[in-house]
Amino acid sequence: MTPRDVGVLAALVLTAVLLQVTVLPLVAGGGFAPDLLLVLVVVLVLERGPRTGLLVAGAGGLLLDLSAALVPVGSSMLVLAALAYLLGLLRPYLAERADVTTAALAGAAAVVSVLGHAALVALLSTAATPAATTVAGTALVVGAFAVLLAPPVLVLVRRALPPADPLTSEVRA
């Protein structure tokens, strides 16, 4: 990974976290906020490999946790890293550069992310656990937002980062 790639990834992560914390909750309304950082992680895992996705999941998840006062620190990082790892395991079995697959996986990952966050809140928090119907409704809405956000994020990542060499991108540190 070149220094330019690291700078572009840092800019993408900071932009995604800032938009997710400030603008997207106002745009979405209804108490549901799209998970832009999750979509970025999914796109990066599928486009650049699991190492890049795990790096972005860790850094972005920690930034997101530090910006939110109501979640335990590390919970977003844990959920995003677990999803990046699982998508990395799934990546060799997917068609390369399939935009529809990326959007579908972003939606599925968003649903799993909401369920993972709900499970962590139930385990780690002393607050009341949200009702199952609330979690299911939130998961469906956030999943739909992720499907809609995946194509523009995919285009942005493809324009900002040059294609990785498929043989050496996973070997180099």
Summary of the structure (lengths in Angstrom):
residues: 173
radius of gyration: 15.5
end to end distance: 7.1
largest distance: 48.6
contacts: 532
relative contact order: 0.16
helix: 76%
strand: 0%
